[in-house]
Amino acid sequence: MYYCLLVIFGMIGATSRYALGLFISVEQFPLATLIVNLLGCFLLAFIT
């Protein structure tokens, strides 16, 4: 069960990084990755 959740949330994270990266195009710093990772950390802390 743990691996299924890991795969599902990994797919959600990768897709959201890609989609946000299309809207935010900063050449020097991966801002979309930072935003999605921070949001994921806060959501994980909120859930647990």
N, CA, C and O atoms as a CHARMM CRD file, in Angstrom:
* protein
*
  192
    1    1 MET  N      0.82300  -1.19300   0.00000 PROA 1      0.00000
    2    1 MET  CA     0.00000   0.00000   0.00000 PROA 1      0.00000
    3    1 MET  C      0.86700   1.25700   0.00000 PROA 1      0.00000
    4    1 MET  O      0.55900   2.24500  -0.66600 PROA 1      0.00000
    5    2 TYR  N      1.96600   1.19400   0.76800 PROA 2      0.00000
    6    2 TYR  CA     2.85800   2.34300   0.85500 PROA 2      0.00000
    7    2 TYR  C      3.45300   2.68600  -0.50900 PROA 2      0.00000
    8    2 TYR  O      3.57200   3.86000  -0.86100 PROA 2      0.00000
    9    3 TYR  N      3.82000   1.67500  -1.26500 PROA 3      0.00000
   10    3 TYR  CA     4.42800   1.91100  -2.57500 PROA 3      0.00000
   11    3 TYR  C      3.42100   2.48900  -3.56300 PROA 3      0.00000
   12    3 TYR  O      3.78000   3.30200  -4.41400 PROA 3      0.00000
   13    4 CYS  N      2.18000   2.07600  -3.45300 PROA 4      0.00000
   14    4 CYS  CA     1.13700   2.63500  -4.32800 PROA 4      0.00000
   15    4 CYS  C      0.95400   4.12400  -4.06100 PROA 4      0.00000
   16    4 CYS  O      0.85600   4.91400  -4.99900 PROA 4      0.00000
   17    5 LEU  N      0.90800   4.50900  -2.79200 PROA 5      0.00000
   18    5 LEU  CA     0.78700   5.92800  -2.45100 PROA 5      0.00000
   19    5 LEU  C      2.01400   6.70800  -2.90500 PROA 5      0.00000
   20    5 LEU  O      1.89600   7.84000  -3.37300 PROA 5      0.00000
   21    6 LEU  N      3.17800   6.10900  -2.76900 PROA 6      0.00000
   22    6 LEU  CA     4.41000   6.75800  -3.20500 PROA 6      0.00000
   23    6 LEU  C      4.38400   7.03300  -4.70200 PROA 6      0.00000
   24    6 LEU  O      4.77500   8.11400  -5.14300 PROA 6      0.00000
   25    7 VAL  N      3.92700   6.06800  -5.47700 PROA 7      0.00000
   26    7 VAL  CA     3.84300   6.23000  -6.93100 PROA 7      0.00000
   27    7 VAL  C      2.79500   7.27200  -7.29700 PROA 7      0.00000
   28    7 VAL  O      3.04000   8.11600  -8.16000 PROA 7      0.00000
   29    8 ILE  N      1.64000   7.22600  -6.65900 PROA 8      0.00000
   30    8 ILE  CA     0.56400   8.16900  -6.97700 PROA 8      0.00000
   31    8 ILE  C      0.98500   9.60200  -6.67300 PROA 8      0.00000
   32    8 ILE  O      0.82400  10.48800  -7.51200 PROA 8      0.00000
   33    9 PHE  N      1.52300   9.83400  -5.48000 PROA 9      0.00000
   34    9 PHE  CA     1.92400  11.19300  -5.12700 PROA 9      0.00000
   35    9 PHE  C      3.16100  11.64000  -5.89900 PROA 9      0.00000
   36    9 PHE  O      3.33900  12.83600  -6.13200 PROA 9      0.00000
   37   10 GLY  N      4.00500  10.71600  -6.29200 PROA 10     0.00000
   38   10 GLY  CA     5.13000  11.05600  -7.15800 PROA 10     0.00000
   39   10 GLY  C      4.66600  11.53000  -8.52400 PROA 10     0.00000
   40   10 GLY  O      5.21600  12.47500  -9.09000 PROA 10     0.00000
   41   11 MET  N      3.64300  10.85700  -9.04700 PROA 11     0.00000
   42   11 MET  CA     3.08300  11.28300 -10.33900 PROA 11     0.00000
   43   11 MET  C      2.41800  12.64800 -10.22300 PROA 11     0.00000
   44   11 MET  O      2.54700  13.48400 -11.11700 PROA 11     0.00000
   45   12 ILE  N      1.71200  12.87300  -9.13000 PROA 12     0.00000
   46   12 ILE  CA     1.07800  14.17800  -8.92000 PROA 12     0.00000
   47   12 ILE  C      2.13800  15.27100  -8.81300 PROA 12     0.00000
   48   12 ILE  O      1.98100  16.34300  -9.39700 PROA 12     0.00000
   49   13 GLY  N      3.20400  15.01100  -8.07900 PROA 13     0.00000
   50   13 GLY  CA     4.26800  15.99600  -7.92500 PROA 13     0.00000
   51   13 GLY  C      4.98400  16.29900  -9.23000 PROA 13     0.00000
   52   13 GLY  O      5.25700  17.46000  -9.53800 PROA 13     0.00000
   53   14 ALA  N      5.28700  15.26800  -9.99300 PROA 14     0.00000
   54   14 ALA  CA     5.98200  15.47500 -11.26900 PROA 14     0.00000
   55   14 ALA  C      5.10900  16.23100 -12.25800 PROA 14     0.00000
   56   14 ALA  O      5.58500  17.12000 -12.96400 PROA 14     0.00000
   57   15 THR  N      3.83500  15.88000 -12.30600 PROA 15     0.00000
   58   15 THR  CA     2.92000  16.56100 -13.22000 PROA 15     0.00000
   59   15 THR  C      2.72500  18.01500 -12.81800 PROA 15     0.00000
   60   15 THR  O      2.68600  18.89700 -13.67600 PROA 15     0.00000
   61   16 SER  N      2.60100  18.26800 -11.52700 PROA 16     0.00000
   62   16 SER  CA     2.40800  19.65000 -11.09000 PROA 16     0.00000
   63   16 SER  C      3.66700  20.48700 -11.29200 PROA 16     0.00000
   64   16 SER  O      3.57000  21.67400 -11.60100 PROA 16     0.00000
   65   17 ARG  N      4.84900  19.89000 -11.12400 PROA 17     0.00000
   66   17 ARG  CA     6.08700  20.62900 -11.40900 PROA 17     0.00000
   67   17 ARG  C      6.17000  21.01000 -12.88300 PROA 17     0.00000
   68   17 ARG  O      6.55100  22.12900 -13.22700 PROA 17     0.00000
   69   18 TYR  N      5.81300  20.07600 -13.73900 PROA 18     0.00000
   70   18 TYR  CA     5.85100  20.34300 -15.17700 PROA 18     0.00000
   71   18 TYR  C      4.83400  21.41700 -15.55300 PROA 18     0.00000
   72   18 TYR  O      5.16100  22.34600 -16.29200 PROA 18     0.00000
   73   19 ALA  N      3.60700  21.29800 -15.05300 PROA 19     0.00000
   74   19 ALA  CA     2.55500  22.25500 -15.39900 PROA 19     0.00000
   75   19 ALA  C      2.88100  23.64700 -14.87100 PROA 19     0.00000
   76   19 ALA  O      2.69000  24.63700 -15.57800 PROA 19     0.00000
   77   20 LEU  N      3.36300  23.73400 -13.65100 PROA 20     0.00000
   78   20 LEU  CA     3.71700  25.03500 -13.09800 PROA 20     0.00000
   79   20 LEU  C      4.94000  25.60600 -13.80100 PROA 20     0.00000
   80   20 LEU  O      5.05600  26.82200 -13.95200 PROA 20     0.00000
   81   21 GLY  N      5.84300  24.75000 -14.22800 PROA 21     0.00000
   82   21 GLY  CA     7.01700  25.19600 -14.96800 PROA 21     0.00000
   83   21 GLY  C      6.67200  25.80800 -16.31200 PROA 21     0.00000
   84   21 GLY  O      7.42400  26.63500 -16.82700 PROA 21     0.00000
   85   22 LEU  N      5.54300  25.41200 -16.88800 PROA 22     0.00000
   86   22 LEU  CA     5.10300  26.02500 -18.14200 PROA 22     0.00000
   87   22 LEU  C      4.65300  27.46400 -17.93700 PROA 22     0.00000
   88   22 LEU  O      4.81700  28.30300 -18.82200 PROA 22     0.00000
   89   23 PHE  N      4.08500  27.74800 -16.76800 PROA 23     0.00000
   90   23 PHE  CA     3.59100  29.09500 -16.49500 PROA 23     0.00000
   91   23 PHE  C      4.66500  30.00000 -15.90900 PROA 23     0.00000
   92   23 PHE  O      4.69200  31.19800 -16.19000 PROA 23     0.00000
   93   24 ILE  N      5.54100  29.43500 -15.10200 PROA 24     0.00000
   94   24 ILE  CA     6.62100  30.20700 -14.48400 PROA 24     0.00000
   95   24 ILE  C      7.92100  29.79000 -15.15300 PROA 24     0.00000
   96   24 ILE  O      8.42100  28.69100 -14.91600 PROA 24     0.00000
   97   25 SER  N      8.45300  30.64300 -15.96700 PROA 25     0.00000
   98   25 SER  CA     9.69100  30.29300 -16.66600 PROA 25     0.00000
   99   25 SER  C     10.82200  31.21300 -16.21000 PROA 25     0.00000
  100   25 SER  O     11.07100  32.26000 -16.80800 PROA 25     0.00000
  101   26 VAL  N     11.48600  30.80600 -15.16000 PROA 26     0.00000
  102   26 VAL  CA    12.65700  31.51900 -14.66200 PROA 26     0.00000
  103   26 VAL  C     13.86900  30.71000 -15.10400 PROA 26     0.00000
  104   26 VAL  O     13.99600  29.53600 -14.75700 PROA 26     0.00000
  105   27 GLU  N     14.73000  31.31500 -15.84300 PROA 27     0.00000
  106   27 GLU  CA    15.85200  30.61000 -16.45500 PROA 27     0.00000
  107   27 GLU  C     16.90600  30.16400 -15.43200 PROA 27     0.00000
  108   27 GLU  O     17.46800  29.07700 -15.56100 PROA 27     0.00000
  109   28 GLN  N     17.17400  30.98300 -14.43400 PROA 28     0.00000
  110   28 GLN  CA    18.32200  30.72600 -13.57300 PROA 28     0.00000
  111   28 GLN  C     17.99100  29.89800 -12.33400 PROA 28     0.00000
  112   28 GLN  O     18.88000  29.26900 -11.75900 PROA 28     0.00000
  113   29 PHE  N     16.74300  29.89000 -11.92000 PROA 29     0.00000
  114   29 PHE  CA    16.37500  29.19700 -10.68200 PROA 29     0.00000
  115   29 PHE  C     15.08900  28.41500 -10.90800 PROA 29     0.00000
  116   29 PHE  O     14.12600  28.97200 -11.43600 PROA 29     0.00000
  117   30 PRO  N     15.04300  27.14900 -10.52700 PROA 30     0.00000
  118   30 PRO  CA    13.82700  26.33900 -10.73200 PROA 30     0.00000
  119   30 PRO  C     12.74300  26.68000  -9.70500 PROA 30     0.00000
  120   30 PRO  O     12.52400  25.93700  -8.74900 PROA 30     0.00000
  121   31 LEU  N     12.07900  27.80000  -9.91400 PROA 31     0.00000
  122   31 LEU  CA    11.08200  28.29300  -8.97100 PROA 31     0.00000
  123   31 LEU  C      9.87100  27.37200  -8.88400 PROA 31     0.00000
  124   31 LEU  O      9.31900  27.18100  -7.80100 PROA 31     0.00000
  125   32 ALA  N      9.45300  26.80400 -10.00200 PROA 32     0.00000
  126   32 ALA  CA     8.29400  25.90700  -9.99500 PROA 32     0.00000
  127   32 ALA  C      8.55900  24.68500  -9.12100 PROA 32     0.00000
  128   32 ALA  O      7.67500  24.25200  -8.38100 PROA 32     0.00000
  129   33 THR  N      9.74100  24.13500  -9.19800 PROA 33     0.00000
  130   33 THR  CA    10.09500  22.97600  -8.37400 PROA 33     0.00000
  131   33 THR  C     10.09200  23.34500  -6.89700 PROA 33     0.00000
  132   33 THR  O      9.61300  22.57600  -6.06400 PROA 33     0.00000
  133   34 LEU  N     10.61600  24.50100  -6.57400 PROA 34     0.00000
  134   34 LEU  CA    10.63300  24.95400  -5.18500 PROA 34     0.00000
  135   34 LEU  C      9.21700  25.12300  -4.64900 PROA 34     0.00000
  136   34 LEU  O      8.91900  24.68600  -3.53700 PROA 34     0.00000
  137   35 ILE  N      8.34900  25.74800  -5.42300 PROA 35     0.00000
  138   35 ILE  CA     6.97300  25.98200  -4.98000 PROA 35     0.00000
  139   35 ILE  C      6.24000  24.66600  -4.75700 PROA 35     0.00000
  140   35 ILE  O      5.58800  24.48500  -3.72800 PROA 35     0.00000
  141   36 VAL  N      6.34000  23.75400  -5.70600 PROA 36     0.00000
  142   36 VAL  CA     5.63100  22.47600  -5.58500 PROA 36     0.00000
  143   36 VAL  C      6.18800  21.65000  -4.42900 PROA 36     0.00000
  144   36 VAL  O      5.41700  21.01900  -3.70600 PROA 36     0.00000
  145   37 ASN  N      7.48900  21.64000  -4.24000 PROA 37     0.00000
  146   37 ASN  CA     8.07500  20.87000  -3.14100 PROA 37     0.00000
  147   37 ASN  C      7.68600  21.44400  -1.78000 PROA 37     0.00000
  148   37 ASN  O      7.38800  20.69000  -0.85400 PROA 37     0.00000
  149   38 LEU  N      7.68700  22.76000  -1.65000 PROA 38     0.00000
  150   38 LEU  CA     7.27000  23.37000  -0.38900 PROA 38     0.00000
  151   38 LEU  C      5.79500  23.11100  -0.11200 PROA 38     0.00000
  152   38 LEU  O      5.41700  22.81700   1.02200 PROA 38     0.00000
  153   39 LEU  N      4.97200  23.21700  -1.13300 PROA 39     0.00000
  154   39 LEU  CA     3.54800  22.93500  -0.97200 PROA 39     0.00000
  155   39 LEU  C      3.32500  21.48000  -0.56400 PROA 39     0.00000
  156   39 LEU  O      2.49200  21.19200   0.29500 PROA 39     0.00000
  157   40 GLY  N      4.06300  20.57500  -1.17500 PROA 40     0.00000
  158   40 GLY  CA     3.95900  19.16500  -0.81100 PROA 40     0.00000
  159   40 GLY  C      4.39300  18.90700   0.62200 PROA 40     0.00000
  160   40 GLY  O      3.77900  18.10100   1.32100 PROA 40     0.00000
  161   41 CYS  N      5.43700  19.57800   1.06300 PROA 41     0.00000
  162   41 CYS  CA     5.89100  19.41700   2.45000 PROA 41     0.00000
  163   41 CYS  C      4.84600  19.91500   3.43800 PROA 41     0.00000
  164   41 CYS  O      4.57900  19.26400   4.44800 PROA 41     0.00000
  165   42 PHE  N      4.25700  21.07200   3.14700 PROA 42     0.00000
  166   42 PHE  CA     3.23300  21.60400   4.03800 PROA 42     0.00000
  167   42 PHE  C      1.98600  20.72300   4.05200 PROA 42     0.00000
  168   42 PHE  O      1.37800  20.53000   5.10500 PROA 42     0.00000
  169   43 LEU  N      1.60100  20.18900   2.89500 PROA 43     0.00000
  170   43 LEU  CA     0.44200  19.29900   2.85100 PROA 43     0.00000
  171   43 LEU  C      0.71000  18.00300   3.60600 PROA 43     0.00000
  172   43 LEU  O     -0.17000  17.49300   4.30000 PROA 43     0.00000
  173   44 LEU  N      1.90900  17.47400   3.47500 PROA 44     0.00000
  174   44 LEU  CA     2.26100  16.25300   4.19600 PROA 44     0.00000
  175   44 LEU  C      2.25500  16.49100   5.70400 PROA 44     0.00000
  176   44 LEU  O      1.78700  15.64400   6.46400 PROA 44     0.00000
  177   45 ALA  N      2.76900  17.63500   6.13700 PROA 45     0.00000
  178   45 ALA  CA     2.75500  17.95900   7.56600 PROA 45     0.00000
  179   45 ALA  C      1.32700  18.16300   8.06300 PROA 45     0.00000
  180   45 ALA  O      1.00700  17.79700   9.19400 PROA 45     0.00000
  181   46 PHE  N      0.48000  18.73700   7.24000 PROA 46     0.00000
  182   46 PHE  CA    -0.91400  18.96500   7.62800 PROA 46     0.00000
  183   46 PHE  C     -1.67400  17.64900   7.73600 PROA 46     0.00000
  184   46 PHE  O     -2.49200  17.47400   8.63900 PROA 46     0.00000
  185   47 ILE  N     -1.40800  16.72200   6.81600 PROA 47     0.00000
  186   47 ILE  CA    -2.11400  15.44000   6.80800 PROA 47     0.00000
  187   47 ILE  C     -1.69200  14.57700   7.99300 PROA 47     0.00000
  188   47 ILE  O     -2.52300  13.91800   8.61800 PROA 47     0.00000
  189   48 THR  N     -0.40200  14.58600   8.29500 PROA 48     0.00000
  190   48 THR  CA     0.07300  13.73200   9.38900 PROA 48     0.00000
  191   48 THR  C      0.06900  14.54500  10.63700 PROA 48     0.00000
  192   48 THR  O      0.43000  14.04300  11.70200 PROA 48     0.00000
